[in-house]
Amino acid sequence: MPTLRDALARTRRQPLAAALWCGAIIVILGGYAAVHGRLNVHYLDDAWSTSFAYQFVRHGITEDVIFRPPGTLSLVFGKTQAYVYALFLQPTGWTRSHVHWVSTLLVFASAATWNRIGRAMGLLPEPATLLGLSLLLFQVSMQAANLARPDGLTLLLMSLSLLAFVRERMFLAGLLALIAFENHPIGLTVCFYGLGWAIHARASLFPDARTTWRRLAFLALGGLCGLAWFLFANRATLSLHNLGFLFGDVHQFGEEKRNEWTYLHYYFKHCAPFEWLFFLAALAVYLARRLWRNDASPLWILALVLASALLARRQNGLYALLAYPAFALVCVHALQRTIMLRLAFLALLLSFAWRTHQTWQERRSYHFEQTLDRVVATVPRDGLPVVGLCDFWFGFQERRFIPSAYQAPLSSLDLPAFYLVDSKIKPTGFQHLRPEIEAGWRGTTIARFPDSDKTEVTISRFERKEVPR
């Protein structure tokens, strides 16, 4: 087995490779640090996911009481994320910055796991390392690392499950697959990854009937234990109505319905057209060189993951994170024996550096935590409800807070008075609520201060207008 001395010796013999590795690590770490807290501003899923976890862990509340009227929705999944994030946030504080660092840690852990998956699937050390590192460079990975959504943890659980399956640890593979499902139903995508690998490696995975039944039995036993966790974690919310919401027709949340074929179609069309062209070019190289004759696993996995995207009911572009490893695997296999692999990785790295620099340049003066501290200090502590852009929930966790993405008319809450916290950094934040507020309440500005060098926060007190008799 190679030792650290052997690795250092190889590095000294290959200074160009050493420079590539060191440079890549510096650029990746610097890029993630530069966009931390700046990539997404007042994105509703930050407050939605975190508020659900906070209310569940701190108060035992199993329904969404922040973004919806009480009694509207009780989730039958996501308790795994609540416990995992609470493990980090309880001792450090439930701040948006801390939440994003946890998400970043999970994305990096997923990348490291895919390095090990690549090695377990037969890739050489350098291609396997580039496979893992490349997953950190895509836009969807940066999004997942800078949001409180369950995608980062779901990807990690899926990746660990697949790694266990490839290494023939069947019980662990089944257990982690069902835990991924409890974290978010889209976690069942791992079954398609596993099926793709099983078709390719069926001769070694299932060499005879006895081994086949034994391994399938351990896989099923692990799945049953994972199902037991699902039932235990969601024991307070299990009902036919809630299960119907989970498996039935899932409606969009706070946005118009989309008409794309799959979440991949939506994501590549609107968010990453150039990455799609890159993937298509790599797939063309893979097919043109007939590389499936040596190793067809990337093709099987990609085909099955694409099939899973067709079965997913909700076309949320951020789910693309869970399919990207399949695309990256094809790319690495297509280019692994040529200098093109390093060149492709370098091009991806330069694109990543440019994107992160642009984000930092545009929002370098924006510091949400400082803004939030000033907002909390300015809003009077008189018990009145606070209506604000979604991220401001982080400052009013134990006070009645109504986010700008509230899923009911504001008039249904019967508020005699409230404080409104707005910011021009999110100009469309109150677009659908503003006409209702102006029609039913009369506002007075009590404070206005900079949010960044280009935007400002406005805090107003609104009181209900008298109804003419």
BALUMZA-58450 format. One record per residue (C-alpha): residue number from 1; chain; x, y, z. Coordinates in steps of 0.02 Angstrom, whole numbers, plus 32768, in hexadecimal, padded with zeros to 4 digits. Layout:
REM BALUMZA-58450
DRENBA_num_cadena_xx_yy_zz
DRENBA_NUM_A_X_Y_Z
...
***
This chain:
REM BALUMZA-58450
DRENBA_num_cadena_xx_yy_zz
DRENBA_1_A_8000_8000_8000
DRENBA_2_A_8048_80AC_7FD0
DRENBA_3_A_808F_810E_8061
DRENBA_4_A_8092_81CA_807D
DRENBA_5_A_814C_81C8_8050
DRENBA_6_A_8123_8176_7FA9
DRENBA_7_A_809D_81FA_7F86
DRENBA_8_A_8116_8288_7FB0
DRENBA_9_A_819B_823A_7F42
DRENBA_10_A_8123_8232_7EAF
DRENBA_11_A_80F3_82E7_7ECD
DRENBA_12_A_81AA_831D_7EC8
DRENBA_13_A_81BE_82C0_7E24
DRENBA_14_A_8124_8314_7DDB
DRENBA_15_A_812C_83CD_7E0A
DRENBA_16_A_80A5_83FA_7D8B
DRENBA_17_A_802B_8380_7DDA
DRENBA_18_A_8057_83C2_7E88
DRENBA_19_A_8036_8474_7E4F
DRENBA_20_A_7F8E_843D_7E06
DRENBA_21_A_7F57_83EA_7EA8
DRENBA_22_A_7F8F_8479_7F19
DRENBA_23_A_7F46_84FC_7EA6
DRENBA_24_A_7EA1_849F_7E98
DRENBA_25_A_7E8F_848F_7F55
DRENBA_26_A_7EB7_8547_7F71
DRENBA_27_A_7E3D_8580_7EEB
DRENBA_28_A_7DB1_850E_7F2A
DRENBA_29_A_7DC4_853F_7FE1
DRENBA_30_A_7DD8_85F7_7FB5
DRENBA_31_A_7D41_85F1_7F42
DRENBA_32_A_7CCE_85A5_7FC3
DRENBA_33_A_7D0A_8620_8047
DRENBA_34_A_7CEF_86B3_7FD0
DRENBA_35_A_7C39_868A_7FA8
DRENBA_36_A_7C09_8653_8058
DRENBA_37_A_7B73_86BA_808E
DRENBA_38_A_7B6D_8712_7FE6
DRENBA_39_A_7B39_8691_7F64
DRENBA_40_A_7A81_868D_7F97
DRENBA_41_A_7A25_871B_7FED
DRENBA_42_A_797A_8706_803D
DRENBA_43_A_7960_865D_7FEA
DRENBA_44_A_78C2_8616_8037
DRENBA_45_A_7907_8565_8050
DRENBA_46_A_798B_85A5_80C9
DRENBA_47_A_790B_85E0_8145
DRENBA_48_A_788D_8558_8119
DRENBA_49_A_7901_84C3_8136
DRENBA_50_A_7957_850F_81CC
DRENBA_51_A_78B6_8549_821F
DRENBA_52_A_786B_849C_820D
DRENBA_53_A_7905_844A_8259
DRENBA_54_A_790B_84CE_82E3
DRENBA_55_A_7853_84BD_8311
DRENBA_56_A_7860_83FF_830F
DRENBA_57_A_7900_83EE_8375
DRENBA_58_A_78E0_847C_83F0
DRENBA_59_A_7823_8471_8406
DRENBA_60_A_77ED_83C9_83C0
DRENBA_61_A_7781_841C_833B
DRENBA_62_A_776B_83AA_82A4
DRENBA_63_A_770E_841F_822F
DRENBA_64_A_773F_84B9_81CD
DRENBA_65_A_7702_8548_8239
DRENBA_66_A_776E_85D1_81ED
DRENBA_67_A_7746_85CF_8133
DRENBA_68_A_7695_8587_813C
DRENBA_69_A_75FC_859A_81AB
DRENBA_70_A_75FB_851D_823C
DRENBA_71_A_75B1_8475_820E
DRENBA_72_A_75DB_8486_8156
DRENBA_73_A_7672_8415_8144
DRENBA_74_A_76CA_8395_81B2
DRENBA_75_A_7763_834B_815E
DRENBA_76_A_7780_8290_815D
DRENBA_77_A_7838_829E_8133
DRENBA_78_A_78CD_830B_815C
DRENBA_79_A_78E8_82DF_8211
DRENBA_80_A_7996_829C_81E6
DRENBA_81_A_79CA_8347_81A9
DRENBA_82_A_7980_8398_8244
DRENBA_83_A_79E7_832A_82B8
DRENBA_84_A_7A88_8336_8252
DRENBA_85_A_7A83_83F3_8243
DRENBA_86_A_7A52_8404_82FA
DRENBA_87_A_7AED_83A0_8328
DRENBA_88_A_7B55_8432_82E7
DRENBA_89_A_7ADF_84C4_8305
DRENBA_90_A_7AA6_84A4_83B7
DRENBA_91_A_7B52_84C9_8401
DRENBA_92_A_7B83_8552_8385
DRENBA_93_A_7AE0_85AD_8362
DRENBA_94_A_7A57_85A2_82DD
DRENBA_95_A_7A9E_862A_826D
DRENBA_96_A_7A93_862A_81B1
DRENBA_97_A_7B51_862C_81A4
DRENBA_98_A_7B61_8591_8211
DRENBA_99_A_7ADB_8538_81AD
DRENBA_100_A_7B38_855A_810C
DRENBA_101_A_7BDC_851B_8155
DRENBA_102_A_7B86_8478_8183
DRENBA_103_A_7B43_8468_80D2
DRENBA_104_A_7BF1_848D_808E
DRENBA_105_A_7C3C_8406_80FC
DRENBA_106_A_7BBD_8388_80BB
DRENBA_107_A_7BE2_83B4_8005
DRENBA_108_A_7C9D_83A0_8022
DRENBA_109_A_7C7F_82FA_807A
DRENBA_110_A_7C1B_82C0_7FE3
DRENBA_111_A_7CAA_82EF_7F6F
DRENBA_112_A_7D24_828B_7FDA
DRENBA_113_A_7CAC_81F7_7FD8
DRENBA_114_A_7CA5_81FB_7F1B
DRENBA_115_A_7D62_81F4_7F16
DRENBA_116_A_7D54_8150_7F75
DRENBA_117_A_7CC6_8114_7F05
DRENBA_118_A_7D32_8135_7E6D
DRENBA_119_A_7DC0_80CE_7EB7
DRENBA_120_A_7D48_8042_7EE7
DRENBA_121_A_7D06_8041_7E34
DRENBA_122_A_7DB5_802B_7DEF
DRENBA_123_A_7DEE_80DB_7DC6
DRENBA_124_A_7EA6_8106_7DD9
DRENBA_125_A_7ED3_817C_7E6A
DRENBA_126_A_7EDF_821C_7E03
DRENBA_127_A_7E3B_8207_7DA1
DRENBA_128_A_7DE2_81D6_7E43
DRENBA_129_A_7E24_8272_7E9A
DRENBA_130_A_7DF1_82E0_7E09
DRENBA_131_A_7D45_828F_7E0C
DRENBA_132_A_7D2E_82C5_7EC1
DRENBA_133_A_7D78_8372_7EAA
DRENBA_134_A_7D13_8395_7E0D
DRENBA_135_A_7C71_8381_7E6F
DRENBA_136_A_7CA3_8419_7ED7
DRENBA_137_A_7CB5_8486_7E3D
DRENBA_138_A_7C07_847C_7DF3
DRENBA_139_A_7B8C_8507_7E13
DRENBA_140_A_7B0A_8492_7E5E
DRENBA_141_A_7B87_8458_7EE1
DRENBA_142_A_7BAC_850A_7F14
DRENBA_143_A_7AF1_852A_7F21
DRENBA_144_A_7AD9_8492_7F92
DRENBA_145_A_7B6C_84C9_7FFF
DRENBA_146_A_7B1F_8575_8017
DRENBA_147_A_7A6D_8540_803F
DRENBA_148_A_7A17_84EA_80D0
DRENBA_149_A_79BC_8473_805A
DRENBA_150_A_79C8_83B6_8076
DRENBA_151_A_7A23_8397_7FD1
DRENBA_152_A_7AD4_8397_8019
DRENBA_153_A_7AAD_8318_80A2
DRENBA_154_A_7A46_82B0_8029
DRENBA_155_A_7AD9_82A8_7FB0
DRENBA_156_A_7B4F_8274_803B
DRENBA_157_A_7ADC_81E9_8079
DRENBA_158_A_7AC2_81AD_7FC6
DRENBA_159_A_7B7C_81AF_7FA4
DRENBA_160_A_7BA4_814E_8042
DRENBA_161_A_7B1D_80D0_8016
DRENBA_162_A_7B63_80B8_7F67
DRENBA_163_A_7C14_80A7_7FAB
DRENBA_164_A_7BD9_8020_8022
DRENBA_165_A_7B80_7FC7_7F93
DRENBA_166_A_7C17_7FCC_7F20
DRENBA_167_A_7C81_7F88_7FAE
DRENBA_168_A_7BFE_7EFF_7FCA
DRENBA_169_A_7BC9_7F3F_8076
DRENBA_170_A_7B13_7F18_8053
DRENBA_171_A_7AC5_7F37_80FD
DRENBA_172_A_7B14_7FE3_8109
DRENBA_173_A_7AE2_800B_8056
DRENBA_174_A_7A2B_7FE4_8077
DRENBA_175_A_7A2A_8041_811D
DRENBA_176_A_7A76_80E0_80D7
DRENBA_177_A_7A04_80DC_803E
DRENBA_178_A_7968_80E2_80AB
DRENBA_179_A_79B3_8167_811C
DRENBA_180_A_79D3_81CE_807F
DRENBA_181_A_791C_81B4_8052
DRENBA_182_A_78E4_81F0_80FD
DRENBA_183_A_7951_828A_80EA
DRENBA_184_A_78FA_82AE_8046
DRENBA_185_A_7897_823A_7FD2
DRENBA_186_A_7908_8268_7F3F
DRENBA_187_A_798C_8202_7F9D
DRENBA_188_A_7944_8167_7F4A
DRENBA_189_A_79AC_819B_7EB3
DRENBA_190_A_7A36_8133_7F05
DRENBA_191_A_79D5_8096_7ED5
DRENBA_192_A_79EF_80C2_7E1F
DRENBA_193_A_7AA9_80DE_7E3B
DRENBA_194_A_7AB3_8035_7E91
DRENBA_195_A_7A4F_7FDF_7E08
DRENBA_196_A_7AC2_8026_7D83
DRENBA_197_A_7B5A_7FE4_7DDF
DRENBA_198_A_7B07_7F3C_7E00
DRENBA_199_A_7AE3_7F21_7D47
DRENBA_200_A_7B98_7F44_7D1E
DRENBA_201_A_7BE7_7EE1_7DAD
DRENBA_202_A_7B65_7E56_7DB8
DRENBA_203_A_7BE6_7DCD_7D9D
DRENBA_204_A_7C4B_7DFF_7E37
DRENBA_205_A_7BB9_7E3C_7EA1
DRENBA_206_A_7B4F_7DA2_7E85
DRENBA_207_A_7BC5_7D14_7E51
DRENBA_208_A_7B51_7C88_7E89
DRENBA_209_A_7AA3_7C6C_7ECF
DRENBA_210_A_7ADA_7C5B_7F84
DRENBA_211_A_7B40_7CFC_7F82
DRENBA_212_A_7AB5_7D56_7F26
DRENBA_213_A_7A2F_7D2A_7FA6
DRENBA_214_A_7AA1_7D51_8038
DRENBA_215_A_7AD0_7DFD_7FF6
DRENBA_216_A_7A1E_7E27_7FC6
DRENBA_217_A_79E6_7DF2_8074
DRENBA_218_A_7A65_7E67_80C6
DRENBA_219_A_7A32_7EF2_8050
DRENBA_220_A_797A_7EDA_807C
DRENBA_221_A_79A2_7ECE_8136
DRENBA_222_A_79FF_7F74_812F
DRENBA_223_A_796D_7FBF_80D1
DRENBA_224_A_78F4_7F82_8155
DRENBA_225_A_795D_7FD1_81DE
DRENBA_226_A_795E_8073_817B
DRENBA_227_A_78A1_8066_8168
DRENBA_228_A_7894_804F_8224
DRENBA_229_A_78F3_80F3_8239
DRENBA_230_A_787B_8147_81BF
DRENBA_231_A_77E4_8109_8221
DRENBA_232_A_782F_8137_82CA
DRENBA_233_A_786B_81E4_8297
DRENBA_234_A_77C2_8210_824A
DRENBA_235_A_7751_81B5_82C4
DRENBA_236_A_76F9_8257_82F4
DRENBA_237_A_76CC_8286_8240
DRENBA_238_A_76A6_81E0_81EB
DRENBA_239_A_75F9_81E1_81A1
DRENBA_240_A_75A6_81B6_80FC
DRENBA_241_A_7591_826F_80D8
DRENBA_242_A_7649_8297_80F4
DRENBA_243_A_7684_81FC_8096
DRENBA_244_A_7614_8231_8007
DRENBA_245_A_766F_82D7_8002
DRENBA_246_A_7716_827B_8002
DRENBA_247_A_76EF_8202_7F75
DRENBA_248_A_7665_825D_7F1A
DRENBA_249_A_7661_82F5_7EAC
DRENBA_250_A_76DF_8371_7EF2
DRENBA_251_A_76B7_8426_7ECD
DRENBA_252_A_7735_84B0_7EB8
DRENBA_253_A_775E_8519_7F50
DRENBA_254_A_774D_85D3_7F38
DRENBA_255_A_7768_85D3_7E7C
DRENBA_256_A_7713_85A9_7DD9
DRENBA_257_A_770B_84F6_7D9F
DRENBA_258_A_7793_84C4_7D26
DRENBA_259_A_7778_8466_7C85
DRENBA_260_A_7825_841C_7C6A
DRENBA_261_A_7836_8360_7C56
DRENBA_262_A_78A3_8347_7CEF
DRENBA_263_A_7902_83A9_7D72
DRENBA_264_A_799D_838E_7D07
DRENBA_265_A_794A_83DE_7C71
DRENBA_266_A_791B_8474_7CDC
DRENBA_267_A_79C7_8485_7D2A
DRENBA_268_A_7A2D_8475_7C8B
DRENBA_269_A_79B7_84E7_7C2C
DRENBA_270_A_79B3_8575_7CA9
DRENBA_271_A_7A4F_8563_7D15
DRENBA_272_A_7ADC_8503_7CC1
DRENBA_273_A_7AD0_84F6_7C03
DRENBA_274_A_7B8D_84F4_7BED
DRENBA_275_A_7BA2_8467_7C6A
DRENBA_276_A_7B22_8406_7C05
DRENBA_277_A_7B88_8421_7B67
DRENBA_278_A_7C24_83E8_7BC4
DRENBA_279_A_7BCD_8349_7BFD
DRENBA_280_A_7B8C_8326_7B4D
DRENBA_281_A_7C3B_833B_7B05
DRENBA_282_A_7C85_82C2_7B84
DRENBA_283_A_7BFA_8244_7B63
DRENBA_284_A_7C1D_8251_7AA9
DRENBA_285_A_7CD5_822C_7AC9
DRENBA_286_A_7CA7_8198_7B37
DRENBA_287_A_7C36_8150_7AB0
DRENBA_288_A_7CA9_8178_7A1E
DRENBA_289_A_7D3B_811F_7A72
DRENBA_290_A_7CC9_808C_7A9D
DRENBA_291_A_7D05_8091_7B50
DRENBA_292_A_7C6E_802D_7B89
DRENBA_293_A_7CC7_7F92_7B4A
DRENBA_294_A_7D45_7FA5_7BD8
DRENBA_295_A_7CD2_7FED_7C5D
DRENBA_296_A_7C19_8009_7C3F
DRENBA_297_A_7BF0_803C_7CF2
DRENBA_298_A_7BEC_80F9_7CCF
DRENBA_299_A_7B71_80DE_7C41
DRENBA_300_A_7B00_806D_7CA7
DRENBA_301_A_7B02_80E5_7D3B
DRENBA_302_A_7ADF_817D_7CCF
DRENBA_303_A_7A4F_8126_7C76
DRENBA_304_A_79FE_80EF_7D19
DRENBA_305_A_7A14_819B_7D6A
DRENBA_306_A_79C3_81ED_7CD2
DRENBA_307_A_7933_8173_7CE5
DRENBA_308_A_7921_81A4_7D9C
DRENBA_309_A_7914_825A_7D69
DRENBA_310_A_7880_822E_7CFA
DRENBA_311_A_7829_81DE_7D8F
DRENBA_312_A_7846_8271_7E06
DRENBA_313_A_77A3_82CF_7E18
DRENBA_314_A_77E4_837A_7E49
DRENBA_315_A_784F_83D8_7DCD
DRENBA_316_A_78C2_8431_7E47
DRENBA_317_A_7964_845F_7DEF
DRENBA_318_A_79CC_844D_7E8D
DRENBA_319_A_79AD_8390_7E89
DRENBA_320_A_7A2D_8390_7DFC
DRENBA_321_A_7AB1_8385_7E84
DRENBA_322_A_7A81_82CF_7E9D
DRENBA_323_A_7A99_82A5_7DE5
DRENBA_324_A_7B3D_8302_7DC8
DRENBA_325_A_7BAD_8275_7E07
DRENBA_326_A_7B69_8207_7D7B
DRENBA_327_A_7B98_828A_7CF9
DRENBA_328_A_7C42_82A7_7D49
DRENBA_329_A_7C65_81ED_7D49
DRENBA_330_A_7C49_81E5_7C8D
DRENBA_331_A_7CBC_827B_7C73
DRENBA_332_A_7D4A_8230_7CD8
DRENBA_333_A_7D3D_8189_7C80
DRENBA_334_A_7D39_81DD_7BD6
DRENBA_335_A_7DD8_8241_7BF6
DRENBA_336_A_7E38_81E1_7C7C
DRENBA_337_A_7EC2_819D_7C0B
DRENBA_338_A_7EEC_8241_7BB5
DRENBA_339_A_7F2F_82EC_7BE0
DRENBA_340_A_7E80_8329_7BBC
DRENBA_341_A_7E49_82F8_7C6C
DRENBA_342_A_7EBE_8375_7CBD
DRENBA_343_A_7E94_83F9_7C3C
DRENBA_344_A_7DDA_83E0_7C55
DRENBA_345_A_7DEF_83EC_7D11
DRENBA_346_A_7E58_8489_7CFE
DRENBA_347_A_7DD1_84D8_7C90
DRENBA_348_A_7D4E_84AB_7D13
DRENBA_349_A_7DBC_84F4_7D9B
DRENBA_350_A_7DD3_8597_7D3D
DRENBA_351_A_7D17_85A3_7D20
DRENBA_352_A_7CFB_8587_7DDA
DRENBA_353_A_7D7A_860D_7E07
DRENBA_354_A_7D29_868A_7D90
DRENBA_355_A_7C79_8669_7DD3
DRENBA_356_A_7CAC_8678_7E8A
DRENBA_357_A_7D0E_8717_7E67
DRENBA_358_A_7C77_8763_7E0F
DRENBA_359_A_7C06_873A_7EA3
DRENBA_360_A_7C82_8781_7F20
DRENBA_361_A_7C9C_881D_7EB6
DRENBA_362_A_7BE1_883E_7EA9
DRENBA_363_A_7BBC_8823_7F63
DRENBA_364_A_7C5E_883D_7FBF
DRENBA_365_A_7C11_88C7_8029
DRENBA_366_A_7B7E_885A_805C
DRENBA_367_A_7B8B_880D_8109
DRENBA_368_A_7AE6_87C0_813A
DRENBA_369_A_7B11_8799_81EE
DRENBA_370_A_7B40_884F_820F
DRENBA_371_A_7AA0_888A_81BB
DRENBA_372_A_7A39_8810_8222
DRENBA_373_A_7A88_884A_82C5
DRENBA_374_A_7A58_88FD_829D
DRENBA_375_A_79A7_88C9_826A
DRENBA_376_A_798C_886C_830E
DRENBA_377_A_79CF_88FF_8372
DRENBA_378_A_795F_897A_8315
DRENBA_379_A_78B6_891E_8317
DRENBA_380_A_785F_894C_83BB
DRENBA_381_A_7849_88BC_8434
DRENBA_382_A_7792_88DD_8453
DRENBA_383_A_7750_8833_841F
DRENBA_384_A_7705_8869_8378
DRENBA_385_A_7719_87EC_82E9
DRENBA_386_A_77A6_8806_826D
DRENBA_387_A_7787_87F4_81B2
DRENBA_388_A_7829_87E9_8151
DRENBA_389_A_7891_879F_80C7
DRENBA_390_A_78AE_86E7_80E7
DRENBA_391_A_7961_86EF_8129
DRENBA_392_A_792F_8768_81B3
DRENBA_393_A_78DC_86D4_820B
DRENBA_394_A_798A_86AB_824E
DRENBA_395_A_797E_8744_82BF
DRENBA_396_A_78CD_8723_82FD
DRENBA_397_A_78CC_8668_831F
DRENBA_398_A_7868_8679_83C1
DRENBA_399_A_77F8_8706_8387
DRENBA_400_A_7762_86FF_8315
DRENBA_401_A_77AD_8712_8268
DRENBA_402_A_774F_8712_81C2
DRENBA_403_A_77C3_86FB_812C
DRENBA_404_A_77AA_8752_8086
DRENBA_405_A_7788_86A6_8038
DRENBA_406_A_76F8_8680_80AF
DRENBA_407_A_7680_8608_805B
DRENBA_408_A_75DD_8661_8088
DRENBA_409_A_7595_8711_807A
DRENBA_410_A_75D9_8784_80FF
DRENBA_411_A_7527_87BC_8125
DRENBA_412_A_74FF_870D_8163
DRENBA_413_A_7572_8729_81F9
DRENBA_414_A_750A_87B9_823F
DRENBA_415_A_75A0_8826_826D
DRENBA_416_A_7571_88CD_82BD
DRENBA_417_A_7626_8906_82AD
DRENBA_418_A_76D0_88C2_827D
DRENBA_419_A_7781_88F2_824D
DRENBA_420_A_77BA_88DC_8199
DRENBA_421_A_7872_88BA_8176
DRENBA_422_A_78A0_88CE_80BE
DRENBA_423_A_7940_88DF_805B
DRENBA_424_A_7962_891B_7FAA
DRENBA_425_A_79DF_888E_7F96
DRENBA_426_A_7943_8824_7F76
DRENBA_427_A_78D5_889C_7F13
DRENBA_428_A_7852_8819_7EE9
DRENBA_429_A_7845_87D7_7F9B
DRENBA_430_A_779E_8828_7FC4
DRENBA_431_A_775C_8833_7F14
DRENBA_432_A_76C2_87C7_7F32
DRENBA_433_A_769F_8809_7FE3
DRENBA_434_A_76BC_88C3_7FC8
DRENBA_435_A_7612_88EB_7F78
DRENBA_436_A_75B9_8892_8007
DRENBA_437_A_7621_88ED_808B
DRENBA_438_A_7604_8997_803B
DRENBA_439_A_754A_8976_802E
DRENBA_440_A_752F_893B_80E0
DRENBA_441_A_75B2_8991_814A
DRENBA_442_A_7600_8A3E_815D
DRENBA_443_A_76BE_8A42_816F
DRENBA_444_A_773D_8AB3_81C1
DRENBA_445_A_77F8_8AA0_81A5
DRENBA_446_A_7857_8A95_8249
DRENBA_447_A_7907_8A6D_8209
DRENBA_448_A_796C_8A63_816A
DRENBA_449_A_7A22_8A30_815E
DRENBA_450_A_7A9C_89E5_80DF
DRENBA_451_A_7A94_892C_80B7
DRENBA_452_A_7B2A_8938_8042
DRENBA_453_A_7B7C_89C3_7FE0
DRENBA_454_A_7AEB_89BC_7F63
DRENBA_455_A_7A53_8989_7FC9
DRENBA_456_A_79FD_89B6_806C
DRENBA_457_A_7989_8969_80ED
DRENBA_458_A_78E5_89BE_8119
DRENBA_459_A_7887_899A_81BB
DRENBA_460_A_77D5_89D9_81C5
DRENBA_461_A_7745_89CB_823F
DRENBA_462_A_769C_89A4_81F0
DRENBA_463_A_75F3_89BA_8243
DRENBA_464_A_754E_897F_81FF
DRENBA_465_A_74E5_8A03_81A8
DRENBA_466_A_743D_8A27_81F5
DRENBA_467_A_73AE_89D8_8194
DRENBA_468_A_732F_8A5D_8161
DRENBA_469_A_7286_8A44_81B0
***
